[in-house]
Amino acid sequence: MQISIDTSKWYDRIWAALIFFTRLPFWRLHQPDKDAYKTVVEHWPLVGWLTGSSMAAVLYFGSMVFPYTVAILLAMLTRLLMTGALHEDGLADFMDGFGGGGTDRQRILDIMKDSHVGTYGVISLILYFALFFSCLHAMQPLDGALLLAVADPYAKMVAAQLIQMMPYARSEETAKNHTIYRKFDIKAGISLAVQGLMPMALYIYIMYARIDWQLLIFIPALVMYFLYLLIWRRLRGYTGDCCGAVVLLVELTTLLVGLIAVQ
């Protein structure tokens, strides 16, 4: 068994995550080492700080200028533009693969790698965006903005556990980005937890009198666990599409639980 040694610096790893998970031109400012891209999931919630807070700012301040429905759409568009719909593409591929591939592992993998979007993918995106919009529309702008800023990094921290819980389902040569993420060591795991839980802890502190924090923490994590069981049963490993789908579904669950809490 060959063990690769990561020689990249901490700022290279953070920069690689920003380049990998967004379409923003960070690559123009600095090009990290190739090995740094194997660690991008370790800083995925940190990217969520950027995308989540950007959505929150557009939603809250946009609602002061536009009708609230327009502000919600602009907030949703903000992340789509920032990420190039990276996770939404993963959700569509995941639903196509698991919906149309049956129990045939290789067929599921082939469908998920296909660039075309099928019926399951289209329906899943429609339902996802409809629920996402409806959750925010049922909240006050400030409540929605705060929850957006929290749900994004928290969902990415929770979804990142797939990397630790199972192997990659493809080979490095057949991976879409030709990179297999490394598993976390203790230091990286603590860093990941801090990135995902710090905004959530602050939100719980602010909203303590209005929410049941146990539900907000554990129900999204439970959804991730059931998705993990499904992925393990069908694929015996994860793919990037699986990670993208799980982060969106966990985030949506967080919004749904948060909506119950703030009503």
N, C-alpha and C positions, 0 to 999 in steps of 0.2 A: 504494500500500500504506500503510495507516494504522498508525502505530506508537504504542502506548499506553505512557505513562510511569507507572511504579509509584511512587507517592508515599507508600505505606504504610511505617510504621516496622517495624523488625526484630521488636519484640515483638508488633506486630499480626499479622505473618506467622506467627509461632509460635502465637499464640493462635488464629488462623484454622484452622491445621492441627489443633489440639486439638479445636476445635469441629466441624470437618468430619469428622474420622476417628473420633470417639468420640461416645457419647451422654451423657457426663458433663456436668454443667451449667456448663461454663466460660463459656457465653454470659451467665449471670447476673452474672458478675463484670466482664466487659468485652466490648464489641461492636467488633470491628475494622472497618476500612474495607472496602468491598466489593472493592476491587482486591486486598486481601490474600489473598482466596480463590483468585486465579489462581496463587499461589505455594505452595499448601499441600503440593504434592508435594516441594518443596525441603526440607520439614521432616518428611516422612513417617517416616523412620527415628527421628526424635526421639520421635514418637508411639509408635513401636515400643519405645523404651526404657521407656515407661510401661506399655504392654500386655504386653510380654514379661516385664518384671520382676515385674509383678503376677501373671502366670501362674506364674512361677518361685517366688514367695513362697508362693502358695497350694499349689503342688505339694509343695514341700519341708516347710513347716511343717504342712500338712494331713496329710502322711504320718506325722507324729508323733502325730496324734490319731485319724485314720481309717485303715482299710485302704488300701493303696497304690492299688488300683483306684478307690476312691472319691475319693481325692485327685486322681487324674488327671482324672476326670470334673469335679470341682469347678474344676480349673485351666482345662479347656476351656470350661466354663460362664462362668468369669470374663471371658474375652475376648469371648465372645458377648454378654454383658450390657454390657460396656464399649463395644463397637463397634456394637451392634445388628445383629450378623451381616452387617455391610456387605460384607466381602470374600467371605464364604460365599455371599451372594446373587449377587455377581459371578461366582463360580465356577459356580454353577448356571446362570445366564443364558448364560455363555460356552459351557458344554458343550451346552446346548440349542441355541444358535445355530449352533455349528460342527458339532454332531452332526446336527441336523435341517434345516439350511439349505443343505446341499450346497455348491455352488460359487457360488451366487447371492448376490452381495454384499448387495443390498438386503434379501433375505429373511433373511439372517443378522442384519442390523441390526434388522429388524422383530421377529424372534423374541427377540433379546436385550433389546429394550425392552418386550416383553410381560411383565406382572406375574405371569403364571401360570408354574409350574414344571413342566417336562415330564419325560419318562422319563429322558433323558440327564442332566438336572440332578439328579434324585433319586438315580440310581445313582452319579453322581460324588460327591455329598455323603456317601453311605453309605461308599463306598470311601475317600474322603479321611479321614473321621473314624475309620474302622476302622484305617487305616494309621497315623494320627497317634497314636491310643490305643496301638496295638501297639508302636510305637517307644518311647514313654515307658515302657510296662509292661516292656519288655525291659531297661531301664536301672535303675540304682540311683537313688533319689530325688535325691541331690545331682547326679549326672551329668545327669539329665533336666532339673533346674531350671537348671543352668548353660547347657545347650544351648538351652533355651527363651528365656532372657534374651538370647542371642546371635543365634539364628536369626531372630527377629522383625524387629529393626532391619536385619539384613544382607539379608534377603529384600526388605524395602521399598526399600532402597538399590538393589538389583539391578533390581527391577521398575520403579523410577522411570526407568530408562534408556529405557524405551519412549517416554516423553514426548520425549526428545531424538532418538530414532532415526526417528520417523515422525510425520506430522501427525495431527490429530484426525480421526476418520472421519465425524463428523457436523458439522452447523453448530452454532453457539452456541445458536440458538433451539431446536433439537431435542435438545440435550443434556439428560440427566436432571436435572442440577443447574444448567443454564443458565450454565455456566462452562467456559471452555477454559483449561487450564493453560498458563502461559508456558514457553518453553524456558529452560534454565539458562544464565546467563552463567558466566564462569570462577569468580567468587567463590562463586556458589551451588553450582556443581559441586563445588568443594573442600569446602564446608560439608557437602554431602550425603555425600561420601565419608568425611569424618571421622565423621559421625553413624553411618554404617553399619559402618565398619571398626574404630572404636575398641573396641566391645565384643568384636568378633571377634579383634582383636589381643590383648586381655587374656585371652580364653579360650585362644588358642593358646599364650600365654606360660605360663598355669597348667597346661595339659594337654600341653605340648610333648613330653614323653617318651612319651605314649600315643597320639598322633594323627599322621596324615600331613596336615599343614596345607594342602599343595597341593591335595589332593583336596577338602578342606572348603571351600576358596575357589573352585576352578575348576569342579567338577562342577555345583553349583547355577547358576553363571553360564552354563555350557554349556546347561543346561536352559532358562534364560531365552532364550538365543540361538535355540534350535530353536523355541521358542514364538513368538519374534519373527518368524522366517521363515514360520511358519504364518499368523500374523495378517497379515503383510504380503502374503502370497500371496492370501489370501481377501478382506481388507478394504482393503488399501493405507492403513491407518491404525489407530489404537488407539481404544478406548472405555474408559470407567471400568470396565466389566465385565471387559475384557481385563486391565486393571491389577490388579483384585482377584483374578482367577484366577491370574495369573502370580505374585503375591506369595505366595499359599497354596501353589502347586505348588513354587516355589523354596524356601520354608520347609520343606515336607515333604521335599524332596530333601536339605536340610541336615540334618534329623533322621535320615534314612536313612543318610547318609554318616557322621554323628556316631555312630550306633549301631554301625556296623562298627568305628569307631575305638575305642570304649570297651569293646567286648566282650573 
